Amino acid sequence: MIGALRKGLDEKGYVEGRNLTIIYRAAEGQTAQLPAMAADLVDARVSVICAMGGPLPTRAAKAATTTIPIVFAYGGDPVADGLVTSISRPKANVTGATFIGASMTAKQLELLHELLPRATDVALLVNPKGTLAKGEVEDATVASKTLGLRLHVIDASSVREIDEAFATMDRLKVEMLAIGVDPMFGFTLRDQIAALASRYRIPTTGDAATLAQFEAGGLLISYGPVIPDTWRQAGGYVGRILKGDKPSDLAILQPTRFELAINLKTAKALGLTVPLSMIARADEVIE
């Protein structure tokens, strides 16, 4: 995603190593390190702080400074997460781009149902501590009733609970699974979820953030916003701020492009035949 961020910067005339210096800090999942990292960037007197991957980096940056502009890029609701007070008028020193994914749940279930029309039991994996969980459950409840499916909401918010979640789905004889949008699922536990989906042979869908899981196997269908666009948009906002724009005047950017990806390798491993009509609609097919 750093490449997409650089592309957004380049579009505004900023190239790393020529007229721009980027100081990188990564917590690698150790969120307790974020406040110290944010303080370090403030001490370095950077012009803008980019906070990527979830609401926690932005919260740490907000706690460290009220004057240095902060630009975030992640999949979530920045108002519900307390990052800004309004999508159209973020105010203060924070703005950014988001690939809000809760509204994708119904479409993902529809795609799974198209592929598995005889399936009756579907699970939705959510992090109950996440701000998108409630909306995803509501969307999935309505969609499952429309499609004639029995919905099982499965909560997980840790490595241990992910293992337990799949064991529960196995006992419930779940026939397909939708993964909720959450930084923990998309980044920290990404490979674990893909491996478990493969082990338990559960056809699984998620948003476009799960595309990276396809090569590891396990996931079948992805539908959602084009994630690199979010990072490119954030890079563009950084460029605009460097040119003099105020973050308080820059509305939060939301996704405008969506993509469908199908993993035929996973389909073959599950003994499934993907209709040619669905393949023709896909933006990416992994064979």
C-alpha positions in Angstrom: 0.0 0.0 0.0 3.0 2.3 0.4 3.3 2.3 -3.4 -0.3 3.6 -3.7 0.5 6.3 -1.1 3.5 7.4 -3.1 1.4 7.4 -6.3 -1.0 9.9 -4.6 1.9 12.0 -3.5 3.4 11.9 -7.0 0.1 13.1 -8.5 0.5 16.2 -6.4 4.1 16.8 -7.4 5.9 15.2 -4.4 8.5 12.4 -5.0 10.3 10.7 -2.1 14.0 11.4 -2.2 13.6 14.4 -4.5 11.4 17.0 -2.7 10.0 14.8 0.1 11.3 12.8 3.0 9.2 10.0 4.5 10.0 8.8 8.0 8.6 5.3 8.5 7.3 3.8 11.8 5.5 0.5 12.0 4.2 -1.2 15.2 3.9 -4.6 13.5 0.7 -5.3 15.6 2.2 -4.1 18.9 -0.3 -1.4 19.4 1.2 -0.4 22.8 4.1 1.1 20.8 1.9 3.6 18.9 1.9 6.4 21.4 5.7 6.5 21.6 6.0 6.3 17.8 3.5 9.2 17.4 5.5 11.3 20.0 8.7 10.5 18.1 7.2 11.9 14.9 6.0 15.0 16.7 9.5 15.5 18.1 10.9 15.1 14.6 8.7 18.1 13.6 7.2 16.4 10.6 4.9 18.3 8.3 2.2 15.7 8.2 1.5 12.4 10.0 0.0 9.5 7.9 -1.8 7.0 10.1 -2.6 3.8 8.3 -4.3 0.5 8.8 -6.9 1.2 11.5 -8.2 3.8 14.0 -5.6 3.2 16.6 -2.6 4.9 14.8 -4.8 8.0 14.2 -5.9 8.0 17.9 -2.3 7.9 19.0 -1.4 10.7 16.6 -4.3 12.8 17.8 -3.2 12.3 21.4 0.3 13.4 20.5 -0.5 16.6 18.6 -3.4 19.1 17.9 -1.4 21.1 15.4 0.4 18.8 13.0 -2.0 17.7 10.2 -3.0 14.0 10.4 -4.1 12.0 7.3 -5.6 8.5 7.9 -6.3 5.6 5.5 -8.2 2.6 6.7 -11.5 0.6 6.5 -13.9 1.9 9.1 -16.2 4.6 10.1 -14.1 7.6 11.2 -17.0 9.3 12.9 -18.0 6.2 15.0 -14.3 5.6 15.7 -14.0 9.1 17.1 -11.4 10.3 14.6 -13.5 13.2 13.2 -16.9 14.8 14.0 -18.2 14.8 10.4 -17.5 13.2 7.1 -18.1 16.4 5.1 -16.4 18.8 7.7 -13.9 16.9 9.7 -12.6 20.0 11.6 -9.5 20.1 13.8 -6.3 18.6 12.3 -7.5 15.2 11.0 -8.8 14.1 7.7 -8.2 11.1 5.3 -9.7 8.4 3.2 -11.7 5.3 4.2 -13.0 2.1 2.6 -16.0 1.7 4.8 -17.1 -1.9 4.2 -20.2 -2.6 6.3 -22.6 -2.1 3.3 -20.8 -4.8 1.3 -22.0 -7.6 3.5 -25.3 -8.1 1.8 -23.7 -8.2 -1.7 -21.1 -10.7 -0.5 -23.8 -13.0 0.8 -25.7 -12.7 -2.4 -22.6 -13.8 -4.4 -22.0 -16.8 -2.1 -25.7 -17.7 -2.5 -25.4 -17.5 -6.2 -22.5 -19.9 -6.1 -24.1 -22.2 -3.5 -27.8 -21.9 -4.1 -28.6 -25.0 -2.0 -26.8 -23.9 1.1 -28.9 -23.0 4.0 -26.5 -22.0 6.9 -24.2 -19.0 6.6 -21.9 -17.5 9.3 -20.8 -13.9 9.7 -17.5 -13.5 11.5 -17.3 -10.2 13.4 -15.2 -8.5 16.0 -17.7 -7.4 18.6 -15.3 -4.7 19.8 -15.2 -3.1 16.3 -17.4 -0.1 15.3 -18.6 -1.8 12.1 -19.9 -5.0 13.7 -23.4 -3.7 14.5 -24.0 -2.5 11.0 -22.6 -5.7 9.4 -24.9 -7.8 11.6 -27.9 -5.7 10.6 -27.1 -6.0 6.9 -26.4 -9.7 7.1 -29.7 -10.3 9.0 -31.7 -8.6 6.3 -29.8 -10.2 3.4 -30.0 -13.7 4.9 -33.8 -13.4 5.3 -34.2 -12.2 1.8 -32.0 -15.1 0.5 -33.7 -17.7 2.7 -30.6 -18.4 4.7 -30.1 -19.2 8.4 -27.6 -16.7 9.8 -25.1 -17.5 12.6 -23.2 -14.5 14.0 -19.8 -15.6 15.2 -17.8 -13.3 17.5 -14.0 -13.3 17.7 -11.5 -10.7 18.9 -8.3 -12.6 19.5 -6.1 -15.4 18.1 -7.6 -18.0 20.4 -11.2 -16.9 19.7 -10.6 -17.3 15.9 -9.7 -20.9 16.4 -12.8 -21.4 18.6 -14.9 -19.6 16.0 -14.1 -22.0 13.2 -14.6 -25.0 15.6 -18.0 -23.6 16.4 -18.8 -23.2 12.7 -17.8 -26.8 12.1 -20.2 -28.0 14.9 -23.0 -25.8 13.4 -22.3 -27.3 10.0 -22.0 -23.8 8.5 -21.9 -24.0 4.7 -20.5 -20.6 3.9 -18.8 -17.7 5.7 -18.6 -13.9 5.3 -15.7 -12.2 7.1 -16.6 -8.8 8.6 -14.5 -5.7 8.0 -12.0 -5.2 10.8 -8.2 -4.4 10.9 -7.6 -7.5 13.0 -9.2 -9.8 10.4 -7.6 -8.0 7.4 -4.1 -7.7 8.8 -3.2 -9.3 12.1 -5.1 -12.5 11.7 -5.3 -12.6 7.9 -3.2 -15.7 7.3 -4.7 -17.6 10.2 -8.3 -17.0 8.9 -7.3 -18.1 5.4 -5.7 -21.3 6.7 -8.7 -22.2 8.9 -11.1 -21.5 6.1 -9.1 -24.0 4.0 -8.8 -26.5 6.7 -12.5 -26.6 7.5 -13.4 -26.4 3.8 -15.8 -23.4 4.3 -16.4 -21.3 1.2 -15.5 -17.8 2.4 -16.0 -14.2 1.2 -14.8 -10.9 2.4 -14.1 -7.4 1.1 -11.3 -6.4 -1.2 -8.8 -6.3 1.7 -8.9 -10.1 1.6 -7.4 -10.2 -1.9 -3.9 -10.6 -0.3 -5.2 -13.9 1.3 -6.0 -15.5 -1.9 -2.5 -16.8 -2.7 -2.4 -18.5 0.7 -5.6 -20.2 -0.2 -8.8 -20.6 1.8 -10.8 -17.6 0.5 -13.1 -18.0 -2.4 -14.8 -14.7 -3.3 -13.8 -11.1 -2.6 -16.1 -8.1 -3.2 -15.5 -4.6 -2.0 -13.8 -1.2 -2.6 -10.5 -1.1 -4.5 -8.2 -0.8 -1.4 -5.2 0.8 -3.1 -7.4 3.7 -4.1 -7.8 4.6 -0.4 -4.0 4.9 0.1 -3.6 6.8 -3.1 -6.3 9.3 -2.0 -4.6 9.7 1.3 -1.3 10.4 -0.5 -3.1 13.0 -2.5 -4.4 14.7 0.6 -0.9 14.8 2.1 0.2 16.5 -1.1 -2.6 19.1 -0.9 -1.8 19.8 2.8 1.9 20.3 1.9 0.7 22.8 -0.7 -1.3 24.7 2.0 -4.7 23.2 2.3 -6.1 22.7 5.8 -7.2 19.3 6.9 -10.3 20.7 8.4 -11.4 21.8 4.9 -10.9 18.4 3.3 -13.9 16.1 3.5 -13.3 12.4 4.3 -12.9 10.5 1.0 -14.9 7.4 0.5 -14.7 4.6 -2.1 -16.0 5.1 -5.6 -14.7 1.8 -7.3 -15.5 -1.8 -6.3 -14.1 -5.1 -7.5 -15.1 -8.7 -7.6 -12.3 -11.4 -7.4 -12.7 -15.1 -7.6 -10.2 -17.8 -6.6 -10.7 -20.7 -8.9 -7.9 -22.6 -7.1 -9.9 -22.5 -3.9 -13.1 -23.4 -5.8 -11.4 -26.5 -7.2 -10.1 -27.5 -3.8 -13.7 -27.2 -2.5 -15.2 -29.2 -5.4 -17.1 -26.2 -6.6 -17.8 -25.1 -10.2 -18.0 -21.3 -10.6 -20.6 -20.3 -13.2 -19.1 -18.7 -16.4 -21.5 -15.8 -15.9 -19.9 -15.0 -12.5 -16.4 -15.4 -13.9 -17.2 -13.0 -16.7 -18.3 -10.4 -14.2 -15.1 -10.7 -12.1 -12.4 -8.1 -12.1 -9.8 -10.6 -11.1 -9.7 -14.4 -11.5 -7.0 -16.4 -9.8 -6.4 -19.8 -11.5 
